[in-house]
Amino acid sequence: MATECTAYRDTKGGLHSTPEKATLADLAGVLGRVGEEGGMTAGVAKLLFDKREEIERVFLEHDAMLASQPAGAARESVNPNGAAAR
């Protein structure tokens, strides 16, 4: 007898058993290959998914900082440790 099932489709058309798995597949697709063999991509996608709230907060704070700058203000260049570049 046929039975009904629920599946979630990612943007490439793949079917997944949960919305999280479909979202992770989409995140991995957005990231592309991470690492030499691309093996880190799924782990990075999972980390992004798990840390979504904090990541969104950081981007909201970033956007608020940019919005508070006067129009046309020059953006100061910073190096990777956050210090102003000279």
Secondary structure as UniProt FT lines:
FT   STRAND          8..9
FT   TURN            11..12
FT   STRAND          15..16
FT   HELIX           19..31
FT   TURN            39..40
FT   HELIX           41..50
FT   HELIX           52..67
FT   TURN            71..72
FT   TURN            80..81
//
